[in-house]
Amino acid sequence: MALTGQRTFVGFGFGAIQAGLFLHEAFRSGGFRRLVVAEVQPEVVSAVRQAQGRFCVNIAHFDRVEVAHTGPLEIIDPSCPHDRTALIEALAEAAEIATAVPSIRHYVSNGPGSIHRLLAEGLRKKAARGGPRAVVYAAENHNHAAEILGEAVLEHVPGGERESVSSHTRFLNTVIGKMSGIVIDPAEICRQGLTAIAPTLERAFLVEAFNRILISRIHFDQTGDGSAFQRGITVFQEKDDLLPFEEAKLYGHNATHALAAYVGAVRGVERIADLCKFPDIMRYLRSAFIRESGEALIRKHKTMDALFTPEGYREYADDLLARMVNPYLHDTVERVGRDCERKLGWDDRLTGTVRLARREGLEAHRYAMGIAAGLETLNRADTSAATVLDSLWSGASPDPEERRAVLSLVESASIRLRAWRDSGFPDLEAE
């Protein structure tokens, strides 16, 4: 397939989501003549350039792994002055832009290659030239990533130009429930039969086939000829209010994935797919997903969308549980559970779901078990759960009464977790 469209796409960060979602879907759409990506790892830039801008993504279906060949693209190192100039020019002509970097903390830095600074310069040129309107997909896992990025960019635009830049650009939040990763162990790449990103780069993208991505509704004024903005990446679904769906991802998908990892670790499971060998754990995860996360979110958002109905949420949960244990994803318990301190945070997936359920008049004792199991992975046996969690929650300044209620649930869950292990792991859902 060749690049035959009229649009330019620019991405920041050449990770699994950028490569396996944005660039892959932009390439498949046939709507773009130019694909550009900014990447700061010199070995990645060099390897893709040696491959004439072509790269491979391994896509996990339920019955196989498909190798998708994508490109050519232009890969740019924003630490290089010449490349920065080229990137700014590409941004000026781009109709769709995506940031897919590790976190929103990477939006702003002191160097000339900072994302906010490059976007500001490119969008200023776009506005000054009357270039095409553009949307910026903020793919970082944060409910207000688009607002944070947009504010940082506009702060770097001179006051007299902000209105023009704003009229040409829309920053969009995203809900990306696509499981993905990068395999960096050459032996694991060989064992799984994966294809490397590029011939001289010993790492591989592995993503699931799922591409039902939600984005903020795009609102542009019509142009003088009456035309509305048309996306080149057409598979994304626009929603008027994205926050309920962001909560479904955090308190449903992310929370249950973490629960699976931490309970699986206690049970001695190495790969998420191996949880299928333990029907009681799968029933436990489903009950948590539907009866705790689902019932709480349905009570909160019941008029918003068909997702927030018993039938809709049950379908959502069953689909995700099947995808989580896809054997072709080769996802490990260690990878899903890593960064435990953040995932046990006051506003994050597990504690956040316990708190949401409590506000809706429910008790999320299964997700509390996830917190208890997560605490075990931190290897702080000589420290009480309350002390560890208080250190993780201190920055959020939790309400004292709510903190006591959550800690009580976690302490009860810790007792049940120990009893489950000491009894030789009986049926977990019957506990």
C-alpha positions as CSV (number, residue, x, y, z in Angstrom):
1,M,0.0,0.0,0.0
2,A,1.3,3.5,-0.9
3,L,0.6,6.8,0.7
4,T,-1.9,8.3,-1.7
5,G,-4.0,10.8,0.3
6,Q,-3.7,14.5,0.7
7,R,-3.1,15.0,4.4
8,T,-0.1,15.1,6.7
9,F,-0.1,13.2,10.0
10,V,2.5,14.1,12.8
11,G,3.1,12.0,15.9
12,F,5.1,12.6,19.0
13,G,6.7,9.5,20.5
14,F,7.3,6.3,18.6
15,G,5.9,3.8,21.0
16,A,3.4,0.9,20.7
17,I,0.3,3.2,20.7
18,Q,1.7,5.7,18.3
19,A,3.0,3.0,15.9
20,G,0.3,0.3,16.4
21,L,-2.7,2.7,16.5
22,F,-2.2,6.2,15.1
23,L,0.4,5.6,12.4
24,H,-1.1,2.2,11.6
25,E,-4.6,3.5,11.2
26,A,-3.4,6.6,9.4
27,F,-1.5,4.4,6.9
28,R,-4.5,2.0,6.5
29,S,-6.9,4.8,5.9
30,G,-5.4,5.8,2.6
31,G,-6.0,9.5,3.5
32,F,-2.5,10.7,4.1
33,R,0.3,11.5,1.7
34,R,2.9,12.0,4.5
35,L,3.5,10.4,7.9
36,V,5.9,12.1,10.3
37,V,6.9,11.0,13.8
38,A,9.2,12.6,16.4
39,E,11.3,10.2,18.5
40,V,14.1,11.0,21.0
41,Q,15.8,7.6,21.1
42,P,18.7,7.9,18.5
43,E,19.0,4.1,18.0
44,V,15.3,3.9,17.1
45,V,15.6,6.9,14.7
46,S,18.7,5.4,13.1
47,A,17.1,1.9,12.7
48,V,13.9,3.2,11.1
49,R,15.9,5.5,8.7
50,Q,18.0,2.5,7.7
51,A,14.8,0.7,6.8
52,Q,13.8,3.6,4.5
53,G,11.1,4.7,7.0
54,R,9.3,1.4,7.1
55,F,8.5,-0.5,10.3
56,C,6.6,-3.6,11.5
57,V,3.9,-4.0,14.1
58,N,2.7,-7.4,15.4
59,I,-1.0,-7.4,15.9
60,A,-2.5,-10.0,18.2
61,H,-5.9,-11.5,17.1
62,F,-7.6,-14.2,19.0
63,D,-6.3,-16.9,16.7
64,R,-3.0,-15.6,15.4
65,V,-0.5,-12.7,15.2
66,E,-0.5,-10.6,12.1
67,V,2.5,-8.7,11.0
68,A,1.6,-5.2,9.6
69,H,4.2,-3.4,7.5
70,T,3.8,0.3,7.6
71,G,5.4,3.3,5.9
72,P,7.3,5.0,4.6
73,L,7.4,7.6,7.3
74,E,9.8,10.4,8.2
75,I,11.2,9.9,11.6
76,I,12.6,13.0,13.2
77,D,14.9,13.5,16.3
78,P,13.8,16.8,17.9
79,S,17.1,17.1,19.7
80,C,18.7,17.9,16.3
81,P,18.2,21.6,15.2
82,H,17.8,20.6,11.5
83,D,15.1,18.0,12.4
84,R,13.3,20.5,14.6
85,T,12.9,22.9,11.7
86,A,11.5,20.0,9.6
87,L,9.2,19.0,12.3
88,I,7.8,22.5,12.7
89,E,7.2,22.7,9.0
90,A,5.4,19.3,9.1
91,L,3.2,20.5,12.0
92,A,2.3,23.6,10.0
93,E,0.8,21.4,7.2
94,A,-0.6,18.7,9.4
95,A,-4.3,18.0,9.7
96,E,-4.0,15.4,12.5
97,I,-1.4,15.3,15.2
98,A,-1.0,12.8,18.1
99,T,1.0,12.8,21.3
100,A,1.7,9.3,22.6
101,V,4.4,9.8,25.2
102,P,4.8,8.1,28.7
103,S,2.8,10.8,30.6
104,I,1.6,14.4,30.6
105,R,4.8,15.3,32.4
106,H,6.6,15.0,29.0
107,Y,4.6,17.8,27.5
108,V,6.8,20.5,28.9
109,S,10.6,20.6,29.3
110,N,13.3,23.2,29.3
111,G,14.9,22.2,26.0
112,P,14.1,23.5,22.5
113,G,12.7,20.1,21.6
114,S,9.9,20.3,24.2
115,I,6.6,19.1,22.8
116,H,4.7,22.3,23.8
117,R,7.3,24.5,22.2
118,L,7.4,22.6,19.0
119,L,3.6,22.5,18.7
120,A,3.3,26.2,19.4
121,E,5.8,27.1,16.7
122,G,4.2,24.7,14.2
123,L,0.7,25.9,14.9
124,R,1.8,29.6,14.7
125,K,3.1,28.9,11.2
126,K,-0.1,27.1,10.3
127,A,-2.2,30.1,11.4
128,A,0.0,32.7,9.8
129,R,-0.1,30.8,6.4
130,G,-3.8,29.9,6.6
131,G,-2.9,26.3,6.7
132,P,-5.3,23.4,7.3
133,R,-7.1,23.1,10.5
134,A,-5.8,20.4,12.8
135,V,-6.8,18.2,15.6
136,V,-4.3,17.1,18.3
137,Y,-5.1,13.7,19.9
138,A,-3.7,13.6,23.4
139,A,-3.2,9.9,24.0
140,E,-1.7,10.0,27.4
141,N,-3.6,8.2,30.2
142,H,-5.1,11.3,31.9
143,N,-8.7,12.5,32.0
144,H,-7.7,16.1,31.1
145,A,-4.6,15.6,29.0
146,A,-6.0,17.7,26.1
147,E,-6.7,20.6,28.3
148,I,-3.3,20.5,29.9
149,L,-1.5,20.2,26.6
150,G,-3.6,22.9,25.0
151,E,-2.9,25.3,27.8
152,A,0.8,24.7,27.8
153,V,0.9,25.3,24.0
154,L,-1.1,28.5,24.0
155,E,1.0,29.9,26.9
156,H,3.9,29.7,24.5
157,V,2.0,31.6,21.7
158,P,2.2,35.4,21.8
159,G,-1.0,36.9,23.0
160,G,-1.8,38.6,19.7
161,E,-1.7,35.2,17.8
162,R,-3.6,33.0,20.3
163,E,-7.0,33.6,18.8
164,S,-5.8,32.6,15.3
165,V,-4.0,29.6,16.6
166,S,-7.0,28.5,18.6
167,S,-9.3,28.9,15.6
168,H,-7.1,26.5,13.6
169,T,-6.7,23.8,16.3
170,R,-8.6,21.5,18.6
171,F,-7.0,19.5,21.4
172,L,-8.9,16.2,21.9
173,N,-9.0,13.8,24.8
174,T,-8.9,10.1,24.1
175,V,-10.0,6.8,25.7
176,I,-7.7,4.2,24.4
177,G,-8.6,0.7,25.6
178,K,-6.0,-0.9,23.4
179,M,-3.6,-3.2,25.1
180,S,-0.1,-2.9,23.8
181,G,3.6,-3.1,24.6
182,I,7.2,-3.4,23.4
183,V,9.1,-6.6,23.7
184,I,12.7,-5.9,24.2
185,D,14.2,-9.3,25.1
186,P,15.6,-10.9,21.9
187,A,15.0,-14.4,23.2
188,E,11.3,-13.5,23.9
189,I,10.9,-12.0,20.4
190,C,12.3,-15.3,19.0
191,R,10.1,-17.5,21.3
192,Q,6.9,-15.6,20.3
193,G,7.9,-15.5,16.6
194,L,7.6,-11.8,16.5
195,T,8.9,-9.5,13.8
196,A,11.2,-6.7,14.9
197,I,10.3,-3.0,14.4
198,A,13.2,-2.7,11.9
199,P,15.9,-5.2,10.8
200,T,18.6,-3.6,12.9
201,L,16.5,-3.0,16.1
202,E,16.1,-5.8,18.5
203,R,12.7,-4.9,19.9
204,A,9.2,-5.5,18.7
205,F,5.8,-3.8,18.9
206,L,3.0,-6.1,20.0
207,V,-0.6,-4.7,20.1
208,E,-4.0,-6.2,20.1
209,A,-6.3,-5.8,17.1
210,F,-8.8,-3.7,19.0
211,N,-9.2,-0.2,17.5
212,R,-12.6,1.1,18.9
213,I,-11.0,4.3,20.2
214,L,-13.2,7.2,21.7
215,I,-12.3,10.8,21.3
216,S,-13.8,14.2,22.2
217,R,-16.4,15.6,19.8
218,I,-14.7,17.9,17.3
219,H,-16.3,21.4,17.1
220,F,-14.9,23.7,14.4
221,D,-16.7,26.6,12.9
222,Q,-17.5,25.9,9.3
223,T,-15.2,27.5,6.7
224,G,-16.3,30.1,4.2
225,D,-17.3,27.4,1.7
226,G,-19.4,25.7,4.4
227,S,-17.2,22.6,4.8
228,A,-16.8,20.8,8.1
229,F,-13.7,19.2,9.4
230,Q,-13.2,15.6,8.2
231,R,-10.9,13.2,10.0
232,G,-8.5,11.1,7.9
233,I,-8.4,8.5,10.7
234,T,-12.1,7.6,10.5
235,V,-12.3,4.6,12.8
236,F,-12.3,6.7,16.0
237,Q,-15.7,7.4,17.6
238,E,-16.5,11.0,18.8
239,K,-18.4,11.5,22.1
240,D,-19.9,14.7,23.4
241,D,-18.8,13.9,27.0
242,L,-15.8,11.7,27.3
243,L,-15.4,11.7,31.1
244,P,-17.9,8.8,31.8
245,F,-16.0,6.6,29.3
246,E,-12.7,7.6,30.8
247,E,-14.0,6.5,34.2
248,A,-15.2,3.2,32.6
249,K,-11.7,2.6,31.4
250,L,-10.0,3.6,34.7
251,Y,-12.4,2.0,37.1
252,G,-13.4,-0.9,34.8
253,H,-10.7,-1.9,32.4
254,N,-7.6,-0.6,34.3
255,A,-8.8,-1.6,37.7
256,T,-9.7,-5.2,36.7
257,H,-6.4,-5.6,34.8
258,A,-4.5,-4.6,37.9
259,L,-6.7,-6.8,40.1
260,A,-5.9,-9.7,37.7
261,A,-2.2,-9.0,37.9
262,Y,-1.9,-8.7,41.7
263,V,-4.2,-11.7,42.6
264,G,-2.4,-13.6,39.8
265,A,1.0,-12.8,41.4
266,V,-0.2,-14.1,44.8
267,R,-1.4,-17.3,43.1
268,G,2.0,-17.7,41.3
269,V,0.8,-17.0,37.8
270,E,3.3,-15.6,35.4
271,R,1.2,-14.7,32.3
272,I,-2.2,-13.0,32.3
273,A,-3.5,-15.6,29.8
274,D,-2.7,-18.4,32.3
275,L,-5.5,-17.1,34.5
276,C,-7.8,-19.1,32.3
277,K,-6.5,-22.2,34.1
278,F,-8.1,-20.9,37.2
279,P,-11.9,-20.5,36.6
280,D,-12.5,-19.2,40.2
281,I,-10.2,-16.3,39.6
282,M,-11.9,-15.5,36.2
283,R,-15.3,-15.6,38.0
284,Y,-13.9,-13.3,40.7
285,L,-12.6,-10.8,38.1
286,R,-15.9,-10.9,36.3
287,S,-17.9,-10.3,39.5
288,A,-15.6,-7.4,40.4
289,F,-16.0,-5.9,36.9
290,I,-19.8,-6.2,36.8
291,R,-21.0,-6.1,40.4
292,E,-18.6,-3.5,41.8
293,S,-17.2,-1.3,39.0
294,G,-20.3,-1.8,36.7
295,E,-23.0,-1.2,39.3
296,A,-21.2,1.9,40.6
297,L,-20.7,3.4,37.1
298,I,-24.3,2.6,36.1
299,R,-25.7,4.3,39.1
300,K,-23.5,7.4,38.3
301,H,-23.9,7.6,34.5
302,K,-27.1,5.6,33.8
303,T,-28.5,8.2,31.4
304,M,-25.3,8.8,29.4
305,D,-25.0,5.9,27.0
306,A,-26.0,2.3,26.4
307,L,-22.7,1.3,28.0
308,F,-24.0,2.3,31.4
309,T,-26.8,-0.2,31.4
310,P,-26.6,-3.7,32.9
311,E,-26.6,-5.3,29.5
312,G,-24.1,-2.8,28.0
313,Y,-21.7,-3.0,30.9
314,R,-21.9,-6.8,31.0
315,E,-21.0,-6.9,27.3
316,Y,-18.1,-4.5,27.9
317,A,-16.8,-6.5,30.8
318,D,-17.0,-9.9,29.0
319,D,-15.3,-8.5,25.9
320,L,-12.4,-7.0,27.9
321,L,-11.9,-10.1,30.0
322,A,-11.6,-12.2,26.8
323,R,-9.2,-9.7,25.4
324,M,-7.1,-9.6,28.6
325,V,-6.4,-13.3,28.4
326,N,-5.7,-13.4,24.7
327,P,-2.7,-15.9,24.6
328,Y,-1.2,-14.1,21.6
329,L,-0.7,-10.9,23.6
330,H,1.8,-12.8,25.9
331,D,1.1,-10.2,28.6
332,T,2.9,-10.9,31.9
333,V,1.6,-10.4,35.4
334,E,4.8,-8.5,36.2
335,R,4.3,-6.1,33.3
336,V,0.6,-5.4,34.0
337,G,1.3,-4.9,37.8
338,R,4.4,-2.8,37.5
339,D,4.5,0.7,39.0
340,C,2.4,-0.5,41.9
341,E,2.9,2.6,44.0
342,R,1.1,4.7,41.3
343,K,-1.6,2.1,40.7
344,L,-2.4,2.0,44.4
345,G,-2.8,5.8,44.5
346,W,-5.8,7.5,46.1
347,D,-7.2,8.6,42.7
348,D,-6.0,5.7,40.6
349,R,-7.6,2.5,39.4
350,L,-8.0,0.3,42.5
351,T,-8.4,2.8,45.4
352,G,-10.4,5.0,43.0
353,T,-12.8,2.2,42.2
354,V,-13.3,1.4,45.9
355,R,-14.0,5.0,46.6
356,L,-16.4,5.3,43.6
357,A,-18.4,2.3,44.8
358,R,-18.6,3.6,48.3
359,R,-20.0,6.9,47.0
360,E,-22.6,5.0,45.1
361,G,-23.6,3.0,48.2
362,L,-21.7,-0.2,47.3
363,E,-18.8,-2.1,48.9
364,A,-16.0,-3.0,46.5
365,H,-14.4,-5.7,48.6
366,R,-12.9,-7.5,45.5
367,Y,-11.0,-4.4,44.4
368,A,-10.0,-3.9,48.0
369,M,-8.5,-7.4,47.7
370,G,-6.6,-6.1,44.7
371,I,-5.1,-3.4,46.9
372,A,-4.1,-5.9,49.5
373,A,-2.5,-8.2,46.9
374,G,-0.8,-5.2,45.3
375,L,0.7,-4.3,48.7
376,E,2.3,-7.7,48.8
377,T,4.3,-7.0,45.6
378,L,5.9,-4.0,47.3
379,N,7.8,-6.3,49.7
380,R,7.2,-4.2,52.8
381,A,6.3,-7.0,55.2
382,D,7.6,-5.1,58.2
383,T,5.3,-2.1,57.5
384,S,1.6,-2.0,58.1
385,A,-0.8,-1.5,55.2
386,A,-2.0,1.7,56.7
387,T,1.5,3.1,56.8
388,V,2.3,2.2,53.3
389,L,-1.0,3.4,51.9
390,D,-0.8,6.7,53.8
391,S,2.6,7.3,52.2
392,L,1.1,6.7,48.8
393,W,-2.0,8.8,49.4
394,S,-0.4,11.7,51.3
395,G,-0.2,14.0,48.2
396,A,-4.0,13.7,47.6
397,S,-4.8,14.8,51.2
398,P,-7.8,12.3,51.5
399,D,-10.8,13.1,53.7
400,P,-10.1,11.4,57.1
401,E,-13.4,9.6,57.2
402,E,-13.1,8.3,53.7
403,R,-9.5,7.2,54.4
404,R,-10.6,5.2,57.4
405,A,-13.4,3.5,55.5
406,V,-11.1,2.5,52.6
407,L,-8.4,1.3,55.0
408,S,-10.9,-0.8,56.9
409,L,-11.9,-2.5,53.6
410,V,-8.2,-3.1,52.7
411,E,-7.4,-4.5,56.2
412,S,-10.3,-7.0,55.9
413,A,-9.2,-7.9,52.4
414,S,-5.7,-8.6,53.7
415,I,-7.1,-11.1,56.2
416,R,-9.1,-12.8,53.5
417,L,-6.0,-12.8,51.2
418,R,-3.8,-14.5,53.8
419,A,-6.6,-17.1,54.6
420,W,-6.9,-17.8,50.9
421,R,-3.2,-18.5,50.5
422,D,-2.8,-20.3,53.8
423,S,-5.7,-22.6,52.9
424,G,-4.1,-23.7,49.6
425,F,-6.1,-21.3,47.3
426,P,-9.6,-22.6,47.5
427,D,-12.4,-21.2,45.2
428,L,-11.7,-17.5,45.4
429,E,-15.2,-16.4,44.4
430,A,-16.7,-18.6,47.2
431,E,-14.7,-16.8,49.9
